[in-house]
Amino acid sequence: METEAADAPPGRVEAALSCFSFNQDCTSLAIGTKAGYKLFSLSSVEQLDQVHGSNEIPDVYIVERLFSSSLVVVVSHTKPRQMNVYHFKKGTEICNYSYSSNILSIRLNRQRLLVCLEESIYIHNIKDMKLLKTLLDIPSNPTGLCALSINHSNSYLAYPGSQTTGEIVLYDGNSLKTVCTIAAHEGTLAAITFNSSGSKLASASEKGTVIRVFSVPDGQKLYEFRRGMKRYVTISSLVFSMDSQFLCASSNTETVHIFKLEHLTDSRPEEPSTWSGYMGKMFMAATNYLPAQVSDMMNQDRAFATGRLNFSGQKNICTLSTIQKLPRLLVASSDGHLYIYNLDPQDGGECVLIKTHSLLSSGTTDENKENDLRPSLPPSYAATVARPSTSAASTVPGYSEDGGALRGEVIPEHEFATGPVCLDDENEFPPIILCRGSQKGKTKQS
């Protein structure tokens, strides 16, 4: 998700975007700049509230927030081998760790924190920041590509298993054992992501033409989508909606694609008794006799909806979220803006741009404006986009990392952590001096 600041306009170099990331449930956006980092709430379309900002660490190139808690992880170009973990509402450092080479990416859920280097991955227990496992001698991973399920009950980790092919290694972050390897693509991987429950894994190769979805943990292919045929692209972002019924992909082109996770071939109505209908049936039957690659291409599902950007070539990340009870497509771009689209499937599946926010201007900073105490769970993304949900999710009383039980909120059962991280508890973490450490002298683990 890293972006470069080389093209920043004169006089704005200190504020140019260096990175951006959505939190695990798409309720918050974090950005890193030459001057520090900022956190924004995504509870409103019209207003982008800055809930926190810090200039204490310059030249930030990784910033990750744990859900809507006060825990934020920051890495700076000034110390690219050091990870800093902060409680930003208290203004205190929880701990910091140093590694043997530059940190390329960080992933976290309520159970695990991953630090990805080019040839190793460190797995920490997020409650006390102890190092649980080091995956050494992994294939060279110069972009730090990896994914972690946000569902703490399984904490599956995925990372490239080859430098030359699109093999994915699926690893269980709780049992600390390799689960399986998935031969996802012929070419090398460009993007991988889990759905919110950790039951599905999506991937794209460097060609960027085909996106595949696999079941977890058995690695069976469930869906195959074709993003395009005319040109190869660089997939910069791949993300499921929170209800796992949609998958969104953005790239270095001007088009963002949204795919619907259903087998359309099983639900298409019977073709009318016309010449075109007859020819359509003959065409589909003929695919059984075509070479496998051609047949697969003809059976791949196309985008359910698209979003049009007014630029191309910019690095960006996208997400699907329900804001103010309506489905939204959000795109954060290295041009320093957040673009919010309204998705109306009745309008030809075209996402309509409804708001643009500047991420570099000095927004209103009010730590109490973030709407962490929501009265009720909003409708699912699929319910607001397509149809009412057919089954209600199992729910239990929710909690907040910043203050115990919420006022009437319910959280899906898989999001409910046993022994939640209470970040306002003074005794939650050991003394900071015990958390600090260097990984250089650690005993190697396989």
Residue pairs with C-beta under 8 A, 6 or more apart in sequence:
1 19
1 20
1 21
1 105
1 236
1 237
1 315
1 317
2 18
2 19
2 61
2 62
2 315
3 17
3 18
3 19
3 20
3 315
3 334
4 18
4 315
4 334
5 13
5 16
5 17
5 18
5 34
8 15
8 16
12 360
13 34
14 33
14 34
14 35
15 33
15 34
15 35
15 360
16 33
16 34
16 336
16 360
17 31
17 32
17 33
17 334
17 336
17 359
17 360
18 32
18 33
18 34
18 59
18 60
18 61
18 77
19 31
19 32
19 60
19 61
19 62
19 63
20 29
20 30
20 31
20 32
20 317
20 332
20 334
20 359
21 29
21 30
21 63
21 64
21 65
21 317
22 28
22 29
22 30
22 42
22 239
22 317
22 319
22 330
22 332
23 29
23 30
23 64
23 65
23 66
23 67
23 68
24 66
24 67
24 108
24 109
24 150
25 67
25 68
25 150
25 196
25 242
25 415
26 42
26 242
26 319
26 320
26 321
26 330
27 41
27 42
27 43
27 67
27 68
27 321
28 39
28 40
28 41
28 42
28 51
28 65
28 67
28 68
28 370
29 39
29 40
29 42
29 330
29 332
29 338
29 359
30 37
30 38
30 39
30 40
30 63
30 64
30 65
30 72
31 37
31 38
31 40
31 63
31 332
31 359
32 60
32 61
32 62
32 63
32 74
33 60
33 360
34 58
34 59
35 55
35 58
36 53
36 54
36 55
36 56
36 57
36 58
36 60
37 53
37 54
37 57
37 60
37 63
37 72
37 74
38 50
38 52
38 53
38 54
38 359
38 363
39 50
39 51
39 52
39 53
39 65
39 72
39 88
40 48
40 49
40 50
40 51
40 338
40 359
40 363
41 48
41 49
41 51
41 369
41 370
41 371
42 48
42 321
42 323
42 330
43 49
43 323
43 324
43 370
43 371
44 323
44 324
45 323
45 324
45 328
45 340
45 354
45 355
46 355
48 338
48 357
48 359
48 363
49 363
49 364
49 366
49 369
49 370
50 363
50 364
50 365
50 366
51 365
51 366
51 367
51 369
51 370
52 72
52 88
52 89
52 365
52 367
53 365
54 86
54 88
57 74
57 76
57 78
57 84
58 76
58 78
59 76
59 77
59 78
60 74
60 75
60 76
60 77
61 75
61 76
61 77
61 80
62 73
62 74
62 75
62 103
62 105
62 106
63 72
63 73
63 74
63 75
64 72
64 73
64 106
64 107
64 108
65 71
65 72
65 73
66 72
66 73
66 108
66 109
66 110
66 126
66 401
66 421
67 110
67 401
68 370
68 372
68 400
68 401
68 402
69 400
69 401
69 402
69 421
69 423
70 87
70 88
70 89
70 90
70 401
70 402
70 423
70 424
71 85
71 86
71 87
71 94
71 401
71 421
71 423
72 85
72 86
72 88
73 83
73 84
73 85
73 86
73 106
73 108
73 113
74 83
74 84
74 86
75 82
75 83
75 84
75 103
75 106
76 82
76 84
79 98
80 102
80 103
81 98
81 99
81 100
81 101
81 102
81 103
82 96
82 97
82 98
82 99
82 103
83 96
83 97
83 98
83 99
83 103
83 106
83 115
84 93
84 96
85 93
85 94
85 95
85 96
85 113
85 129
85 435
86 92
86 93
86 94
87 93
87 94
87 423
89 367
89 402
89 423
89 424
90 424
93 432
94 129
94 429
94 432
94 435
95 129
95 429
95 432
95 435
95 436
96 435
96 436
97 115
97 124
97 129
97 435
97 436
97 437
97 438
97 439
98 437
98 438
98 439
98 440
99 115
99 117
99 122
99 438
99 439
99 440
100 117
100 120
100 439
100 440
101 117
101 118
101 119
102 117
102 118
103 115
103 116
103 117
103 144
104 116
104 117
104 118
104 141
104 142
104 143
104 144
105 116
105 143
105 144
105 145
105 146
106 113
106 114
106 115
106 116
107 113
107 114
107 116
107 146
107 147
107 148
107 157
108 114
108 126
108 148
109 126
109 148
109 149
109 150
109 151
109 152
109 155
110 126
110 152
110 417
110 420
110 421
111 125
111 126
111 127
111 152
111 153
111 155
111 173
111 174
111 417
112 123
112 124
112 125
112 126
112 132
112 148
112 152
112 155
112 157
112 173
112 174
113 123
113 124
113 125
113 126
113 129
114 121
114 122
114 123
114 124
114 146
114 148
114 157
114 173
115 121
115 122
115 124
116 122
116 141
116 144
116 145
116 146
116 159
117 144
118 140
118 141
118 142
118 144
119 136
119 137
119 138
119 140
119 141
120 134
120 135
120 136
120 137
120 138
121 134
121 135
121 138
121 146
121 157
121 159
122 131
122 133
122 134
122 135
122 439
123 131
123 132
123 133
123 134
123 135
123 157
123 173
123 176
124 130
124 131
124 132
125 132
126 421
127 419
127 421
127 428
127 429
128 429
128 430
128 435
129 429
129 435
131 439
131 442
132 176
133 176
133 445
134 439
134 442
134 444
134 445
135 159
135 171
135 445
135 446
136 444
136 445
136 446
137 446
138 159
138 160
138 169
139 160
139 161
139 162
139 163
140 163
141 159
141 160
145 159
145 160
145 189
145 190
145 191
145 192
146 157
146 158
146 159
146 192
147 157
147 158
147 159
147 192
147 193
147 194
147 201
148 155
148 156
148 157
148 158
148 173
148 194
149 155
149 156
149 157
149 173
149 194
149 197
149 198
149 216
150 194
150 196
150 198
151 194
151 196
151 197
151 198
151 414
151 415
152 417
153 174
153 198
153 414
154 172
154 173
154 174
154 198
154 216
154 217
155 172
155 173
155 174
155 198
156 170
156 171
156 172
156 173
156 179
156 194
156 198
156 201
156 216
156 217
157 170
157 171
157 172
157 173
158 168
158 169
158 170
158 171
158 192
158 194
158 201
159 168
159 169
159 171
159 192
160 166
160 167
160 168
160 169
160 188
160 189
161 167
161 168
161 169
161 181
162 188
163 188
164 188
165 183
165 185
165 186
165 187
165 188
166 183
166 184
166 185
166 186
166 187
166 188
166 189
166 203
166 205
167 181
167 182
167 183
167 184
168 181
168 182
168 184
168 189
168 192
168 201
168 203
168 214
168 219
169 178
169 181
170 178
170 179
170 180
170 181
170 182
170 201
170 216
170 217
170 219
171 177
171 178
171 179
172 178
172 179
172 217
179 217
180 217
180 218
180 219
181 219
182 201
182 203
182 214
182 219
184 203
184 205
184 212
184 214
185 203
185 204
185 205
185 207
185 210
185 212
186 205
187 205
187 206
187 207
188 205
188 206
189 203
189 204
189 205
189 206
190 204
190 205
190 206
190 208
190 234
190 235
191 202
191 203
191 204
191 235
191 236
191 237
191 238
191 249
192 201
192 202
192 203
192 204
192 238
193 201
193 202
193 203
193 238
193 239
193 240
194 200
194 201
194 202
194 216
194 240
195 201
195 202
195 240
195 244
196 240
196 242
196 243
196 244
196 412
196 414
196 415
197 244
197 414
198 216
198 414
199 215
199 216
199 244
200 213
200 214
200 215
200 216
200 222
200 240
200 244
200 261
201 213
201 214
201 215
201 216
201 219
202 211
202 212
202 213
202 214
202 238
202 240
202 247
203 211
203 212
203 213
203 214
203 238
204 210
204 211
204 212
204 227
204 235
204 238
204 249
206 232
206 234
207 232
208 227
208 228
208 232
208 233
208 234
208 235
208 251
209 226
209 227
209 228
209 229
209 232
209 233
210 224
210 225
210 226
210 227
210 300
211 224
211 225
211 226
211 227
211 235
211 238
211 247
211 249
211 259
212 221
212 223
212 224
212 225
213 221
213 222
213 223
213 224
213 225
213 247
213 261
214 220
214 221
214 222
215 222
222 261
223 259
223 261
223 263
223 301
224 296
224 299
224 300
224 301
225 247
225 257
225 259
225 300
225 301
225 302
225 303
226 297
226 300
226 301
226 302
227 233
227 235
227 249
227 251
227 257
227 303
228 253
228 255
229 297
231 253
233 251
233 252
233 253
234 251
234 252
235 249
235 250
235 251
236 250
236 251
236 252
236 315
236 316
236 317
237 248
237 249
237 250
237 316
237 317
237 318
237 319
238 247
238 248
238 249
239 247
239 248
239 317
239 318
239 319
239 320
240 246
240 247
240 248
240 320
241 247
241 248
241 320
241 321
241 381
241 382
242 320
242 321
242 322
242 380
242 381
243 380
243 381
243 382
243 383
243 389
244 261
245 260
245 261
245 262
245 380
245 381
245 382
245 386
246 258
246 259
246 260
246 261
246 304
246 320
246 381
246 382
246 385
247 258
247 259
247 261
248 256
248 257
248 258
248 259
248 318
248 319
248 320
248 329
249 256
249 257
249 259
249 318
250 256
250 257
250 316
250 317
250 318
250 331
252 312
252 313
252 314
252 315
253 312
254 308
254 309
254 310
254 311
254 312
255 306
255 307
255 308
255 309
256 306
256 307
256 308
256 309
256 318
256 329
256 331
256 351
257 303
257 305
257 306
258 303
258 304
258 305
258 306
258 307
258 320
258 329
258 343
258 351
259 301
259 303
259 304
260 301
260 304
260 386
264 301
265 299
271 277
271 278
271 280
271 281
287 294
287 295
287 298
287 299
288 295
290 298
303 349
304 345
304 349
305 343
305 345
305 349
305 350
305 351
306 349
306 350
306 351
307 318
307 329
307 331
307 341
307 350
307 351
307 353
308 350
308 351
308 353
309 316
309 331
309 333
309 339
311 333
311 335
314 333
314 334
314 335
315 333
315 334
316 331
316 332
316 333
316 334
317 331
317 332
318 329
318 330
318 331
318 332
319 329
319 330
320 327
320 328
320 329
320 330
320 381
321 327
321 328
321 330
321 381
322 328
322 378
322 379
322 380
322 381
322 384
323 340
325 378
325 379
325 384
326 342
326 384
327 342
327 343
327 381
327 384
327 385
328 340
328 341
328 342
328 343
329 340
329 341
329 342
329 343
329 351
330 338
330 339
330 340
330 341
331 338
331 339
331 341
332 338
332 339
332 359
333 339
336 358
336 359
336 360
337 356
337 357
337 358
337 359
338 356
338 357
338 359
339 353
339 355
339 356
340 353
340 354
340 355
340 356
340 357
341 351
341 352
341 353
341 354
342 351
342 352
342 354
343 351
343 352
343 385
344 350
344 351
344 352
345 385
345 386
372 400
372 402
372 406
373 400
373 406
373 407
373 409
374 406
374 409
375 407
375 408
375 409
376 408
376 409
376 410
377 395
377 409
377 410
377 411
379 389
380 389
382 389
383 389
393 412
393 413
394 412
394 413
395 410
395 411
395 412
395 413
396 410
396 411
396 413
396 416
397 405
397 406
397 409
397 410
397 411
398 405
398 406
398 409
398 410
398 411
398 416
399 405
399 406
399 411
399 416
399 417
399 420
400 406
401 420
401 421
401 422
401 423
401 424
402 423
402 424
403 424
404 422
421 428
422 428
429 435
